[in-house]
């Protein structure tokens, strides 16, 4: 594992699912009006902010005595700039996602961690650059009484999922909640919750948060981040704020 993950007895992990910021392959719903290169630039900023938040959370947990690892489940070349930043600067382990649909790749990653003895796994994507340490901590606490915890997003998916090692049913949650899901639709959360409930898994729900997928989402993000969140925490989403400052959205709104 990474510097943290090389320690024996790791019982918690936070996984970021990410991929190389190739123009035309990421944040495609931002272009138009953005160019594919600009959309990739924003994606890179989002991913870095999410990784910084995860690193801050893991550092706090480690200071509190937790054996915890930060993992980047990666789709792309290991030498990519984002992957290198995660590994060399933020102390992540970088692992390949493998093939298959999103459910297969999520399940494979969680199973890999189970084989290493990890009991509680939180998984986040890179679409919510304003994700906070508090979101992660609330999810961890929710797993004390639940097998699965979802952080619902307004588009019908989820920005976070937490999975405990096993339930009273004897089932591994990752073998249930990622199965037969219509990914990238508005029914992802509903289907995932139904799969878990059908198998007797106890689920919990965090507060709603938002992904940034469209240009309208980006405009809402700018207001929320720059006019509100930054006034409360000057460290919040610094890379995304920088990208917004360097790329005034009015230029693309014509």
KOLDO-484832 format. One record per residue: x, y, z of N, C-alpha, C in turn; residue in three letters. Coordinates in steps of 0.1 Angstrom, whole numbers, padded with zeros to 4 digits, always signed. Layout:
KOLDO-484832
XYZXYZXYZALA/...
This chain:
KOLDO-484832
+0008-0012+0000+0000+0000+0000+0009+0013+0000UNK/+0003+0024+0003+0010+0036+0004+0017+0036+0017UNK/+0023+0048+0020+0031+0049+0032+0022+0045+0044UNK/+0009+0050+0044+0000+0046+0055-0003+0031+0053UNK/-0006+0027+0041-0011+0014+0039-0001+0003+0041UNK/+0012+0006+0042+0022-0004+0044+0022-0009+0058UNK/+0016-0001+0067+0015-0005+0081+0006-0017+0082UNK/+0009-0026+0092+0000-0038+0094-0012-0033+0102UNK/-0023-0041+0100-0035-0039+0107-0044-0027+0102UNK/-0042-0023+0090-0051-0013+0084-0065-0018+0085UNK/-0074-0010+0091-0088-0015+0093-0098-0005+0086UNK/-0093+0007+0082-0102+0016+0075-0095+0021+0062UNK/-0103+0024+0052-0097+0029+0039-0107+0039+0033UNK/-0101+0049+0027-0110+0058+0019-0104+0057+0005UNK/-0113+0054-0004-0110+0052-0018-0115+0064-0027UNK/-0107+0069-0035-0111+0079-0045-0111+0072-0059UNK/-0122+0072-0066-0123+0067-0079-0120+0078-0089UNK/-0109+0077-0096-0106+0088-0106-0100+0082-0118UNK/-0098+0091-0128-0091+0087-0141-0083+0099-0146UNK/-0075+0096-0156-0067+0106-0162-0075+0117-0169UNK/-0071+0129-0167-0078+0141-0172-0075+0143-0187UNK/-0080+0134-0195-0078+0135-0210-0089+0143-0216UNK/-0086+0154-0223-0097+0161-0230-0106+0152-0238UNK/-0119+0154-0237-0128+0146-0244-0132+0133-0237UNK/-0126+0130-0226-0129+0118-0219-0134+0121-0205UNK/-0133+0133-0200-0137+0136-0186-0146+0149-0187UNK/-0156+0150-0178-0165+0161-0178-0170+0166-0191UNK/-0174+0156-0199-0179+0158-0213-0191+0167-0213UNK/-0199+0167-0202-0211+0175-0203-0209+0190-0200UNK/-0196+0193-0197-0192+0207-0196-0189+0214-0210UNK/-0188+0205-0220-0184+0211-0233-0194+0205-0243UNK/-0200+0215-0251-0200+0229-0249-0208+0233-0236UNK/-0205+0246-0232-0198+0256-0238-0183+0256-0236UNK/-0178+0249-0226-0163+0248-0224-0157+0239-0235UNK/-0145+0242-0238-0137+0233-0247-0134+0220-0240UNK/-0132+0209-0246-0128+0197-0239-0115+0199-0231UNK/-0106+0207-0235-0094+0210-0227-0097+0217-0215UNK/-0106+0227-0215-0110+0234-0203-0118+0225-0194UNK/-0126+0217-0199-0134+0207-0191-0124+0198-0183UNK/-0114+0193-0190-0104+0185-0184-0096+0192-0173UNK/-0094+0205-0175-0087+0214-0165-0095+0214-0153UNK/-0108+0216-0154-0117+0216-0142-0117+0203-0136UNK/-0118+0192-0144-0118+0179-0138-0105+0177-0129UNK/-0094+0181-0134-0081+0179-0127-0082+0187-0114UNK/-0088+0199-0114-0089+0206-0101-0098+0200-0092UNK/-0110+0194-0097-0119+0187-0088-0112+0176-0081UNK/-0105+0168-0089-0099+0155-0084-0089+0159-0073UNK/-0081+0169-0076-0071+0173-0066-0077+0177-0053UNK/-0088+0185-0054-0094+0189-0042-0100+0178-0034UNK/-0106+0168-0041-0112+0156-0034-0100+0149-0027UNK/-0089+0147-0034-0078+0140-0028-0072+0147-0016UNK/-0071+0160-0017-0066+0168-0005-0075+0166+0007UNK/-0089+0166+0004-0098+0164+0015-0096+0150+0021UNK/-0095+0140+0013-0093+0127+0018-0080+0126+0026UNK/-0070+0132+0021-0057+0132+0028-0058+0138+0042UNK/-0065+0150+0043-0067+0157+0055-0075+0148+0065UNK/-0086+0141+0060-0094+0132+0068-0085+0121+0074UNK/-0078+0114+0065-0070+0103+0069-0059+0107+0079UNK/-0053+0119+0077-0043+0124+0087-0049+0126+0100UNK/-0061+0131+0101-0068+0133+0114-0071+0120+0120UNK/-0076+0111+0112-0079+0097+0118-0067+0091+0123UNK/-0056+0092+0116-0043+0086+0120-0038+0092+0133UNK/-0039+0105+0134-0036+0112+0146-0044+0108+0158UNK/-0056+0103+0155-0065+0098+0166-0062+0084+0169UNK/-0053+0078+0162-0049+0064+0165-0055+0053+0155UNK/-0062+0058+0145-0068+0048+0135-0057+0043+0126UNK/-0058+0031+0122-0050+0025+0111-0058+0026+0098UNK/-0054+0036+0091-0062+0040+0079-0054+0042+0067UNK/-0059+0039+0055-0052+0041+0043-0060+0049+0033UNK/-0053+0057+0025-0059+0065+0014-0056+0058+0001UNK/-0065+0055-0007-0063+0047-0020-0069+0055-0032UNK/-0062+0056-0042-0067+0061-0055-0069+0049-0064UNK/-0082+0046-0067-0085+0036-0077-0085+0043-0091UNK/-0075+0039-0099-0071+0047-0110-0074+0041-0124UNK/-0079+0049-0133-0081+0045-0147-0072+0054-0155UNK/-0061+0049-0159-0051+0057-0167-0037+0052-0164UNK/-0028+0059-0171-0014+0056-0169-0009+0059-0155UNK/-0001+0050-0148+0004+0053-0135+0013+0065-0134UNK/+0018+0069-0145+0027+0081-0146+0019+0094-0147UNK/+0006+0093-0149-0002+0105-0151+0000+0115-0139UNK/-0001+0128-0142+0002+0138-0132-0007+0137-0120UNK/-0020+0134-0122-0028+0133-0110-0024+0121-0102UNK/-0022+0109-0108-0018+0097-0101-0004+0100-0093UNK/+0005+0107-0100+0018+0109-0094+0016+0119-0082UNK/+0008+0129-0083+0005+0138-0072-0001+0130-0060UNK/-0011+0121-0063-0017+0113-0052-0006+0105-0045UNK/+0002+0098-0053+0012+0089-0047+0023+0096-0040UNK/+0029+0106-0046+0042+0112-0041+0039+0123-0031UNK/+0029+0131-0033+0026+0142-0025+0016+0140-0014UNK/+0006+0131-0017-0005+0130-0007-0004+0116+0000UNK/+0005+0107-0004+0006+0095+0003-0004+0084+0000UNK/-0011+0085-0011-0020+0075-0016-0013+0063-0021UNK/-0020+0052-0020-0017+0040-0028-0025+0042-0041UNK/-0019+0039-0052-0026+0040-0065-0027+0025-0070UNK/-0040+0022-0073-0043+0008-0078-0051+0010-0090UNK/-0050+0000-0099-0058+0000-0111-0073-0004-0109UNK/-0082+0002-0116-0096-0001-0114-0099-0015-0121UNK/-0092-0018-0131-0095-0030-0139-0106-0027-0149UNK/-0111-0038-0155-0121-0037-0165-0135-0039-0160UNK/-0145-0037-0169-0159-0039-0165-0166-0026-0163UNK/-0179-0028-0160-0187-0016-0157-0183-0010-0143UNK/-0189+0001-0139-0185+0008-0127-0187-0002-0115UNK/-0198-0009-0115-0201-0018-0104-0190-0029-0102UNK/-0186-0034-0113-0175-0045-0113-0162-0039-0108UNK/-0159-0027-0112-0147-0020-0108-0147-0016-0093UNK/-0159-0012-0088-0160-0008-0074-0159-0021-0066UNK/-0166-0031-0070-0166-0044-0062-0152-0050-0062UNK/-0145-0049-0073-0131-0054-0073-0122-0047-0064UNK/-0123-0034-0063-0115-0025-0055-0117-0028-0040UNK/-0130-0029-0036-0134-0032-0022-0129-0046-0018UNK/-0131-0055-0027-0126-0069-0024-0111-0070-0022UNK/-0104-0062-0030-0089-0062-0028-0086-0057-0014UNK/-0093-0047-0009-0091-0041+0004-0095-0051+0015UNK/-0106-0058+0013-0110-0069+0022-0099-0079+0024UNK/-0093-0083+0013-0082-0093+0014-0071-0089+0023UNK/-0070-0076+0024-0059-0070+0033-0064-0067+0047UNK/-0076-0071+0050-0081-0070+0063-0088-0057+0066UNK/-0091-0049+0056-0098-0036+0058-0113-0039+0061UNK/-0118-0033+0072-0131-0036+0077-0141-0026+0072UNK/-0138-0013+0072-0147-0002+0068-0141+0005+0056UNK/-0148+0007+0046-0144+0013+0034-0153+0025+0030UNK/-0148+0036+0028-0155+0047+0022-0150+0050+0008UNK/-0160+0051-0002-0156+0054-0016-0162+0067-0020UNK/-0154+0075-0026-0159+0088-0032-0154+0089-0046UNK/-0161+0097-0054-0157+0100-0068-0150+0114-0068UNK/-0149+0119-0080-0142+0132-0082-0152+0143-0087UNK/-0165+0141-0086-0175+0150-0091-0179+0160-0081UNK/-0175+0159-0068-0179+0168-0057-0167+0175-0051UNK/-0162+0185-0058-0150+0191-0052-0151+0198-0039UNK/-0164+0201-0035-0166+0207-0022-0169+0197-0011UNK/-0166+0184-0014-0167+0174-0004-0158+0178+0008UNK/-0163+0175+0020-0156+0180+0032-0152+0168+0041UNK/-0142+0171+0050-0138+0161+0060-0150+0157+0068UNK/-0159+0166+0071-0171+0163+0079-0180+0153+0072UNK/-0181+0154+0059-0189+0144+0052-0183+0130+0054UNK/-0170+0129+0054-0164+0116+0056-0165+0111+0070UNK/-0163+0120+0079-0165+0116+0093-0179+0112+0097UNK/-0189+0119+0091-0203+0115+0094-0205+0101+0088UNK/-0200+0098+0076-0202+0085+0071-0196+0074+0079UNK/-0184+0077+0084-0177+0067+0093-0185+0064+0105UNK/-0191+0075+0112-0199+0073+0124-0212+0065+0120UNK/-0217+0068+0109-0230+0061+0105-0227+0046+0103UNK/-0215+0042+0099-0213+0028+0097-0212+0020+0110UNK/-0212+0027+0122-0213+0020+0135-0226+0013+0136UNK/-0236+0018+0130-0249+0011+0131-0255+0007+0118UNK/-0248+0007+0107-0253+0003+0094-0243-0005+0087UNK/-0248-0013+0077-0240-0021+0068-0235-0012+0057UNK/-0244-0003+0052-0241+0005+0040-0246+0019+0043UNK/-0238+0029+0040-0242+0043+0041-0241+0050+0028UNK/-0251+0057+0024-0250+0064+0011-0250+0079+0014UNK/-0242+0087+0006-0243+0101+0005-0250+0105-0007UNK/-0263+0108-0007-0271+0110-0019-0268+0123-0026UNK/-0268+0123-0039-0266+0135-0047-0279+0139-0053UNK/-0281+0151-0057-0294+0156-0063-0297+0150-0076UNK/-0287+0144-0083-0290+0138-0096-0295+0124-0096UNK/-0297+0118-0084-0302+0105-0083-0291+0094-0080UNK/-0279+0099-0080-0268+0090-0076-0263+0092-0062UNK/-0251+0089-0060-0245+0092-0046-0231+0097-0048UNK/-0227+0106-0039-0213+0111-0039-0204+0103-0030UNK/-0210+0095-0022-0202+0087-0013-0209+0074-0010UNK/-0202+0063-0008-0208+0051-0002-0198+0045+0008UNK/-0203+0041+0019-0195+0035+0029-0200+0021+0031UNK/-0191+0011+0033-0194-0003+0034-0187-0009+0046UNK/-0195-0015+0055-0189-0023+0066-0184-0036+0061UNK/-0176-0043+0069-0170-0056+0064-0181-0067+0062UNK/-0190-0068+0071-0200-0079+0070-0212-0075+0078UNK/-0223-0081+0074-0236-0078+0082-0240-0090+0089UNK/-0251-0089+0096-0257-0101+0103-0262-0111+0093UNK/-0264-0106+0081-0269-0116+0071-0258-0125+0066UNK/-0245-0121+0069-0234-0129+0064-0229-0125+0050UNK/-0236-0115+0044-0233-0111+0031-0223-0099+0032UNK/-0214-0099+0022-0205-0087+0021-0213-0077+0013UNK/-0214-0065+0018-0222-0054+0011-0218-0052-0003UNK/-0205-0052-0006-0200-0049-0019-0205-0059-0029UNK/-0209-0071-0025-0214-0081-0034-0229-0079-0037UNK/-0235-0069-0031-0249-0067-0032-0252-0053-0039UNK/-0246-0043-0033-0250-0029-0037-0245-0025-0051UNK/-0235-0032-0056-0230-0028-0069-0235-0037-0081UNK/-0244-0046-0077-0249-0056-0087-0262-0051-0094UNK/-0262-0052-0107-0274-0049-0115-0279-0035-0114UNK/-0270-0025-0114-0273-0011-0113-0272-0005-0127UNK/-0282+0004-0130-0281+0012-0142-0273+0024-0140UNK/-0260+0023-0141-0251+0034-0138-0253+0046-0147UNK/-0250+0058-0142-0251+0070-0149-0266+0073-0152UNK/-0275+0069-0144-0289+0072-0145-0294+0079-0132UNK/-0306+0084-0133-0312+0090-0121-0317+0080-0111UNK/-0316+0067-0114-0321+0057-0104-0310+0049-0097UNK/-0298+0054-0098-0287+0046-0092-0289+0044-0077UNK/-0292+0055-0070-0293+0054-0055-0305+0045-0052UNK/-0316+0047-0059-0329+0040-0056-0326+0025-0058UNK/-0320+0021-0069-0317+0007-0072-0307+0001-0061UNK/-0297+0009-0058-0287+0004-0048-0293+0002-0035UNK/-0301+0011-0031-0308+0010-0018-0318-0003-0018UNK/-0325-0004-0029-0334-0016-0030-0326-0029-0030UNK/-0315-0030-0037-0307-0042-0037-0303-0045-0022UNK/-0298-0035-0015-0294-0038-0001-0305-0042+0008UNK/-0316-0035+0006-0328-0038+0015-0333-0052+0012UNK/-0334-0056+0000-0339-0069-0004-0331-0080+0003UNK/-0318-0078+0005-0309-0088+0011-0308-0086+0026UNK/-0316-0077+0032-0316-0075+0046-0304-0067+0052UNK/-0297-0060+0043-0287-0051+0048-0293-0038+0054UNK/-0287-0033+0065-0292-0021+0071-0285-0009+0065UNK/-0293+0000+0059-0287+0012+0052-0290+0025+0060UNK/-0281+0034+0058-0283+0048+0063-0280+0058+0052UNK/-0286+0070+0054-0285+0080+0044-0279+0093+0050UNK/-0269+0098+0044-0264+0111+0048-0272+0123+0042UNK/-0268+0135+0045-0274+0146+0039-0271+0147+0024UNK/-0280+0153+0017-0278+0155+0002-0266+0165+0000UNK/-0259+0162-0011-0248+0171-0016-0249+0171-0031UNK/-0240+0178-0037-0241+0179-0052-0229+0175-0060UNK/-0231+0170-0071-0221+0167-0081-0220+0179-0091UNK/-0209+0181-0098-0207+0191-0108-0205+0184-0121UNK/-0216+0184-0129-0215+0177-0142-0218+0186-0154UNK/-0227+0196-0152-0230+0205-0163-0225+0219-0161UNK/-0226+0227-0171-0222+0241-0170-0230+0248-0159UNK/-0243+0245-0159-0252+0251-0149-0247+0247-0135UNK/-0243+0235-0133-0238+0230-0120-0225+0238-0117UNK/-0217+0241-0127-0205+0248-0125-0207+0262-0120UNK/-0218+0268-0125-0221+0282-0121-0226+0282-0107UNK/-0234+0272-0103-0239+0271-0089-0227+0268-0080UNK/-0218+0260-0084-0206+0257-0076-0198+0270-0074UNK/-0197+0278-0084-0189+0291-0082-0195+0299-0071UNK/-0208+0301-0072-0215+0309-0062-0214+0303-0048UNK/-0216+0290-0046-0216+0283-0033-0202+0283-0028UNK/-0192+0280-0036-0178+0279-0031-0172+0293-0028UNK/-0173+0302-0038-0166+0315-0037-0173+0325-0028UNK/-0186+0324-0027-0194+0334-0019-0197+0329-0005UNK/-0197+0316-0003-0201+0311+0010-0190+0302+0017UNK/-0187+0291+0010-0178+0281+0017-0164+0287+0020UNK/-0159+0295+0010-0145+0300+0012-0145+0310+0024UNK/-0156+0317+0027-0156+0326+0038-0156+0319+0051UNK/-0159+0306+0051-0159+0298+0064-0146+0290+0065UNK/-0140+0287+0054-0128+0279+0054-0119+0283+0043UNK/-0108+0291+0045-0100+0295+0034-0092+0284+0027UNK/-0092+0272+0033-0085+0261+0026-0094+0253+0017UNK/-0107+0256+0017-0116+0247+0010-0114+0248-0005UNK/-0114+0236-0011-0114+0235-0026-0105+0245-0033UNK/-0093+0246-0029-0084+0256-0034-0081+0255-0049UNK/-0079+0243-0054-0076+0241-0068-0088+0244-0077UNK/-0100+0241-0072-0112+0245-0080-0114+0260-0080UNK/-0112+0266-0069-0113+0281-0068-0103+0287-0078UNK/-0091+0282-0078-0081+0287-0087-0085+0286-0102UNK/-0091+0274-0105-0095+0272-0119-0107+0281-0122UNK/-0116+0284-0113-0127+0293-0115-0121+0308-0117UNK/-0111+0311-0110-0106+0325-0111-0098+0326-0124UNK/-0092+0316-0129-0084+0317-0141-0093+0315-0154UNK/-0105+0310-0152-0114+0308-0163-0128+0314-0160UNK/-0129+0327-0161-0142+0333-0158-0153+0327-0167UNK/-0164+0323-0160-0175+0316-0167-0182+0325-0176UNK/-0182+0338-0174-0189+0347-0183-0184+0346-0197UNK/-0171+0343-0198-0165+0341-0212-0171+0331-0220UNK/-0177+0320-0213-0182+0309-0220-0198+0309-0220UNK/-0204+0319-0214-0218+0320-0213-0225+0327-0225UNK/-0217+0332-0234-0223+0339-0246-0230+0330-0255UNK/
